[in-house]
């Protein structure tokens, strides 16, 4: 089978030779109007030399995504199975139990695909037109390699809009309980995740190791978990011996699950919730004279696009300043970010600046990053999006 040719402009193959997998529309000499969204094509250099096979979407700035260095490579059952087997091998090497991100897009050689595993249940998110067209082969390959009891298609992400894909959620195989909740275990703590009605796939495995490090500091502490979602940080802190945990989130749905997850781990007596805007409620806590030995910040991405960097970094600064004002002497600040446009250096600068703004001395104890089920593609910095730090904060008067 010979695929249509997508030809690059002169010298536009430089990034691809260095390992990158994305092709931008201004790098193409072919007429993109000749290609339908999702079609597979053989990418060639200006000389005509094949580079590999790409998924094409002529309506997107990233108009092609390289997924194989071989020309004319179909997204067949066999090809997809080999990629899934490779990804599964890594996860089984790292994790003892089957709770992890099984497929992480470009980093696992499957652009536009995320698969999270909850034991015998897989939650699949597709965000590229090419992968959507191969959905039958993909589901068959997942079924063959993993043999799940249930597969959920959670195809309602924002990235689908930019690819011209419709949004939908459906159970493709098997069934869930009436609640749509599935159980997982992370760092010796059990959770119920809302895979149908929750954010993304219902759970965020990316901060797994950072939450594990927080357990090391949590014993005996009064903890505030800001933007808690369903308690990933807070319930684990309670399970690790925190004296009390307050989870703050804008969603009543999420806070109801915080309570369920606290009950699941027999720590409900130590966990309470506050519903409301993080900035407003943190100010209210400060005015009420509340103090915490540990404050955890894991907000949504304040910098969704590169042009939002200045405004987003200011939002991170305000949030971290509020956190420091709520901290007891020699408290522990955990500051996290999922904005790929905020670097680890930016986050460190935010915490440094917040400390100086309110005259606090900050000691950096640990820097964190995403777990290995979110492997970083070294040529694609966008695949490195998670960062965190743990700091000790005290008055300058000592």
Helices and strands as residue ranges (DSSP letters): E 4-7, H 14-17, E 22-24, G 25-27, G 32-34, E 40-44, E 50-56, E 62-68, H 77-94, E 99-104, G 105-108, E 113-118, E 121-126, H 129-133, H 135-146, E 150-155, H 159-162, E 168-173, E 181-186, E 189-194, G 205-207, H 208-218, E 222-226, H 234-239, E 244-249, H 252-264, G 268-270, E 271-275, H 278-287, E 292-298, G 306-308, H 309-325, E 327-337, H 344-357, E 360-369, G 372-374, G 381-383, E 387-395
